[in-house]
Amino acid sequence: MSAVAFDIGAPARPTTVRLALAALRRVTREPMGILGLVLVAIVLFCGLAADLVAPHDPLAIDIAARFVPPSWLHPLGTDQLGRDLLSRVIMGSRIAMTVAVSAIAFSLLAGIALGLVAGYGPRWLDNALLLAFDAVYSFPTIMLALAIITLLGPSLATVVLVVVLGTAPVYARLIRTQTLAIKTSEFVLAERSLGAGPVRILARHILPNVVGPLLIVASMDVPGVITIEAGLSFLGMGLPPPAPSWGRILNDGYAFIRTTPWIVIAGGAPLILTTLGFTFLGESLRDTLDPKLRRILR
């Protein structure tokens, strides 16, 4: 009687595309998720296709058309130099998304690397990094921005650096806390007993289990980053003129708010809509991707 061998392979893991599609389906089942997705999609589209969507040159000066109220030719009106506000708002979305995406990306890279080292490394290194995180995070954002911009000058790179220094310690502390909780798990101890090194354990076992919640937090931090950039530009410490930043538009309209309020509205409305969009989308993603919260809601 011959023995028959059965080769039962391991169940296939869902691919990243399938997980993303499943998360997207869950998000679109909620009105708040749909609204957030639509607002975020509009901002992203305007940022990517600003040159094609903008009806006028956002930097073109037309003194004869200064302070024109909203009309068919200028749906949001013009500013004190006759520049079309709709075109400046659309081009400003590119600046906002550039700052947000680059700052969040660098903050994630720095926070993940430092958090993994702090959580998995020796105790003395953990204490030293934790002290550094607290020291940087204790500085007020405005004071830190003033110091850095005074040394380096106002520019897009300086704004990104300010945001990275302000948000990376938060991500690092979050990754550190989760790493401390996971590194004593049974599967990590078993992998270590088999001779796996720290790099392999961190890359293949700890990082995939801690990066998910961090991405949700990062998505909800995008409006905060955009607000920081707009605030610095409003105070004259962000992108130098004539960059069509939303904060710069607010600054231009502040002096004429009593006679031409549409300039301030044009600069403030995209900030409000972008904040609502990313907040709604982040809340929906959290409810969708957080297993513990999803079980509670069931």
Buried (B, 14 or more C-beta within 10 A) or exposed (E): EEEEEEEEEEEEEEEEEEEEEEBEEBBEEBEBBBBBBEBBEBBBBBBEEBEEBBEBEBBEEBEEBBBBEBEEEBBBBBBBBBBBBBBBBBBBBBBBBBBBBBBBEBBBEBBBBBBBBBBBBEEEEBEEBBEBBEEBBEEEBBEBBBEBBEEEEBBBEBBBBBBBBBBBBBBBBBBBBBBBEBBEEEEBEEBBEEEBEBEEBBEEBBBEBBBEBBBBBBBBBBBBBBBBBBBBBBBEBBBBEBBBBBBBBBBBBEEBEEEBEBBBBBBBEBBEBBBBBBBBBBBBBBBBBBEEEEEEEE
